[in-house]
Amino acid sequence: MSPAEQRSVTQARVDSWIWAVRLFKTRSAAAEACRAGHVRVNGATAKPAQSVRPGDEIRIRHSGLERIVVVERIIHKRVGPPIAAQCLIDRSPPPLPKEVLATLPQRDRGAGRPTKRERRETDRLMGRTD
């Protein structure tokens, strides 16, 4: 086995790997998330071509949620969900319960930025007053 072939077995591009294990729907979406700074490998912001190896921790910010996965196995092609689950260890925090999400304050769509008075009321409610 040549050094190039051996290297390709032990490492892969981060955008290709997160697409192959089904964390993103398309590879271009995975690459775009990397360029936007939503993907971190071992604590550092990752470019799409950065290599990942088994044992690397990948943090992905996607759809308002943070996914934390550890690379278990390197794959280059997209595979079915049961095989993809074997290629990573999911260490993501559990999602918030629906009851908690319902109680979080949200502004009405199209309401614009909060006024100074609304911001002060929110700060007082959250306990951020001086």
Secondary structure as UniProt FT lines:
FT   HELIX           3..10
FT   STRAND          12..13
FT   HELIX           14..20
FT   TURN            21..22
FT   HELIX           27..35
FT   TURN            36..37
FT   STRAND          39..41
FT   TURN            42..43
FT   STRAND          44..45
FT   TURN            48..49
FT   STRAND          51..52
FT   TURN            54..55
FT   STRAND          57..62
FT   TURN            63..64
FT   STRAND          65..71
FT   HELIX           81..86
FT   STRAND          88..90
FT   HELIX           98..103
FT   TURN            109..110
FT   HELIX           116..126
//
